[in-house]
Amino acid sequence: MAQRLNLVVSRHFSKLTSLSSTRKLSENVSSKPKTASGSEITADHLLYTPEHFALKESLKKIIDQDINPYVDQWEAEGIFPAHKVFKLLGNAGFLGVNKPVEYGGLGLDFSYSIAVSEELGNIRCGGIPMAIGVQTDMATPALARFGSTELKKEFLMPSIMGDKVACLGVSEVGAGSDVATIKTNAVREGDEYVVNGGKMWTTNGTQADWMCLLANTSDGPSHKNKSLICLPMNSPGVHIARKIDKMGMRSSDTAEVFFDDVRVPCKNLIGQEGMGFTYQMLQFQEERLWACGNILTMMDNIIQETIQYTRQRKIFKMPVLYHQSVHFRLAELETEIELLRSLLHRSTALYIKGNDVTKLASMAKLKAGRLSREVGDSCLQYWGGMGFTSDVLVSRFYRDARLLSIGGGADEVMLSIICKYMDTLPKK
Ligand SMILES: Cc1cc2nc3c(=O)[nH]c(=O)nc-3n(C[C@H](O)[C@H](O)[C@H](O)COP(=O)(O)OP(=O)(O)OC[C@H]3O[C@@H](n4cnc5c(N)ncnc54)[C@H](O)[C@@H]3O)c2cc1C
């Protein structure tokens, strides 16, 4: 393990001669905050050190060489080879940058996860970054934080190494926004749970080796009767009912899954029984910040490609871009993107220092969803008929980014959380 870590670190940070260990990197982040902002500024960045940028650069190479050339094919096929892509990323250390070193992670702090999420935004679709994000920052944070050593060896370590694909089972046919009302039960029988019910919208679901399952483990109040359980997807009684056909995120497989008397050892419980809802709410914070980082780069890329296209496309004797309504609108959107980036980086800086950033993370997720819809809609407009074809990134972005206002907590759910923190939500 130490050998692999050294390999990973030296591969990522070979240019940085002062580096002696990854632990030192993470200390750098919290002890030396920088003072500038803006994606293009690298020397005096508010959050990112040269080590963050080295990590991003190294990931960019994998994206350019091993992922982007195949994206169109995987989008057309409606699935991407998760085991193959995750093994590639796992070998290079990208599936566990903020996970413990003893389980194969790089032991860095969450700001490095955000740096990775931003870099993954350079993949030319939303589906593959989302699938990677499920593996790194949606299905595994609770396991890493609260799971037993045995459980982490069985599920976390191979997920970090890219040997196992993870999925997250929270949403159900009858319960999405209102997580408390899920119906899947895990009933104790001896030293096993017997799981019955089903999950809906499970990203990676047709390919996953295990699910981080949220299930009811008692009849108590809905916020205290739930547990997170590592459920092997090859267990007898797990049925993949279908792969859902979607308007966007097409290269990511989304499954509906049924559980019919699925027996799972009780030792697969993550942390304490009855704490699942709380763990999942914590896990959601990282998911929401991650999603925000990811969409920022995609929005940057869409704006840049729109500038390039509209600069060369002439209408009424001048480039589309030179019409004031066009370049002013792009400037407005760019301003909003920078505001969102500042909010994300501030939230992340507070989070790695141990603060509760639920309110800021919810604001960032809300704004990311809404802004990406505006960016997609405005930019697509400036591409004219070309924007309506499947040949250009902007139309894929328009379809893919629409999910952000729905998945991982809809805009209205974010608004409710923000209102709770503002103490403006009417009491029931
Ligand atoms: C492509 C895709 C991938 C997904 N991946 C996963 C996954 O891997 N794991 C997983 O567990 N789930 C996943 N989801 C599920 C996703 O998180 C849910 O779709 C989302 O939480 C919304 O739930 P719902 O679809 O049941 O909508 P509903 O709960 O039925 O809500 C419908 C609408 O009601 C509105 N609404 C919600 N709350 C309020 C409110 N308080 N006031 C007013 N209006 C409100 C919102 O506009 C919302 O869109 C995925 C979904 C999709 C589409």
Ligand as a Chemical Component Dictionary entry (heavy atoms), coordinates in Angstrom:
data_LIG
# 
_chem_comp.id                   LIG 
_chem_comp.type                 NON-POLYMER 
_chem_comp.pdbx_formal_charge   0 
_chem_comp.three_letter_code    LIG 
# 
loop_
_chem_comp_atom.comp_id 
_chem_comp_atom.atom_id 
_chem_comp_atom.alt_atom_id 
_chem_comp_atom.type_symbol 
_chem_comp_atom.charge 
_chem_comp_atom.model_Cartn_x 
_chem_comp_atom.model_Cartn_y 
_chem_comp_atom.model_Cartn_z 
_chem_comp_atom.pdbx_ordinal 
LIG C1  C1  C 0 -30.325 10.791 -13.654 1  
LIG C2  C2  C 0 -30.632 10.662 -12.194 2  
LIG C3  C3  C 0 -29.683 10.079 -11.360 3  
LIG C4  C4  C 0 -29.977 9.905  -10.000 4  
LIG N1  N1  N 0 -29.088 9.232  -9.207  5  
LIG C5  C5  C 0 -29.461 8.881  -7.942  6  
LIG C6  C6  C 0 -28.663 8.003  -7.167  7  
LIG O1  O1  O 0 -27.597 7.562  -7.587  8  
LIG N2  N2  N 0 -29.116 7.647  -5.945  9  
LIG C7  C7  C 0 -30.282 8.129  -5.424  10 
LIG O2  O2  O 0 -30.615 7.778  -4.289  11 
LIG N3  N3  N 0 -31.062 8.974  -6.134  12 
LIG C8  C8  C 0 -30.681 9.351  -7.384  13 
LIG N4  N4  N 0 -31.479 10.178 -8.129  14 
LIG C9  C9  C 0 -32.741 10.631 -7.578  15 
LIG C10 C10 C 0 -32.805 12.114 -7.298  16 
LIG O3  O3  O 0 -32.033 12.455 -6.187  17 
LIG C11 C11 C 0 -34.303 12.445 -7.123  18 
LIG O4  O4  O 0 -34.862 12.407 -8.436  19 
LIG C12 C12 C 0 -34.547 13.774 -6.476  20 
LIG O5  O5  O 0 -34.178 13.731 -5.125  21 
LIG C13 C13 C 0 -36.011 14.202 -6.584  22 
LIG O6  O6  O 0 -36.860 13.183 -6.156  23 
LIG P1  P1  P 0 -38.093 12.708 -7.077  24 
LIG O7  O7  O 0 -37.588 12.457 -8.425  25 
LIG O8  O8  O 0 -38.762 11.592 -6.386  26 
LIG O9  O9  O 0 -39.031 13.963 -7.141  27 
LIG P2  P2  P 0 -40.203 14.313 -6.105  28 
LIG O10 O10 O 0 -39.732 14.070 -4.716  29 
LIG O11 O11 O 0 -41.443 13.655 -6.561  30 
LIG O12 O12 O 0 -40.324 15.881 -6.308  31 
LIG C14 C14 C 0 -40.886 16.423 -7.505  32 
LIG C15 C15 C 0 -40.666 17.909 -7.502  33 
LIG O13 O13 O 0 -41.308 18.506 -6.409  34 
LIG C16 C16 C 0 -40.691 19.739 -6.119  35 
LIG N5  N5  N 0 -40.482 19.867 -4.665  36 
LIG C17 C17 C 0 -39.725 19.119 -3.875  37 
LIG N6  N6  N 0 -39.766 19.553 -2.608  38 
LIG C18 C18 C 0 -40.588 20.640 -2.596  39 
LIG C19 C19 C 0 -41.029 21.551 -1.610  40 
LIG N7  N7  N 0 -40.660 21.438 -0.321  41 
LIG N8  N8  N 0 -41.884 22.546 -1.982  42 
LIG C20 C20 C 0 -42.280 22.668 -3.263  43 
LIG N9  N9  N 0 -41.885 21.854 -4.236  44 
LIG C21 C21 C 0 -41.051 20.840 -3.916  45 
LIG C22 C22 C 0 -39.348 19.760 -6.871  46 
LIG O14 O14 O 0 -39.456 20.625 -7.987  47 
LIG C23 C23 C 0 -39.196 18.340 -7.319  48 
LIG O15 O15 O 0 -38.469 18.231 -8.524  49 
LIG C24 C24 C 0 -31.194 10.389 -9.477  50 
LIG C25 C25 C 0 -32.126 11.006 -10.327 51 
LIG C26 C26 C 0 -31.866 11.117 -11.667 52 
LIG C27 C27 C 0 -32.914 11.727 -12.552 53 
# 
loop_
_chem_comp_bond.comp_id 
_chem_comp_bond.atom_id_1 
_chem_comp_bond.atom_id_2 
_chem_comp_bond.value_order 
_chem_comp_bond.pdbx_ordinal 
LIG C1  C2  SING 1  
LIG C2  C3  SING 2  
LIG C2  C26 DOUB 3  
LIG C3  C4  DOUB 4  
LIG C4  N1  SING 5  
LIG C4  C24 SING 6  
LIG N1  C5  DOUB 7  
LIG C5  C6  SING 8  
LIG C5  C8  SING 9  
LIG C6  O1  DOUB 10 
LIG C6  N2  SING 11 
LIG N2  C7  SING 12 
LIG C7  O2  DOUB 13 
LIG C7  N3  SING 14 
LIG N3  C8  DOUB 15 
LIG C8  N4  SING 16 
LIG N4  C9  SING 17 
LIG N4  C24 SING 18 
LIG C9  C10 SING 19 
LIG C10 O3  SING 20 
LIG C10 C11 SING 21 
LIG C11 O4  SING 22 
LIG C11 C12 SING 23 
LIG C12 O5  SING 24 
LIG C12 C13 SING 25 
LIG C13 O6  SING 26 
LIG O6  P1  SING 27 
LIG P1  O7  DOUB 28 
LIG P1  O8  SING 29 
LIG P1  O9  SING 30 
LIG O9  P2  SING 31 
LIG P2  O10 DOUB 32 
LIG P2  O11 SING 33 
LIG P2  O12 SING 34 
LIG O12 C14 SING 35 
LIG C14 C15 SING 36 
LIG C15 O13 SING 37 
LIG C15 C23 SING 38 
LIG O13 C16 SING 39 
LIG C16 N5  SING 40 
LIG C16 C22 SING 41 
LIG N5  C17 SING 42 
LIG N5  C21 SING 43 
LIG C17 N6  DOUB 44 
LIG N6  C18 SING 45 
LIG C18 C19 SING 46 
LIG C18 C21 DOUB 47 
LIG C19 N7  SING 48 
LIG C19 N8  DOUB 49 
LIG N8  C20 SING 50 
LIG C20 N9  DOUB 51 
LIG N9  C21 SING 52 
LIG C22 O14 SING 53 
LIG C22 C23 SING 54 
LIG C23 O15 SING 55 
LIG C24 C25 DOUB 56 
LIG C25 C26 SING 57 
LIG C26 C27 SING 58 
# 
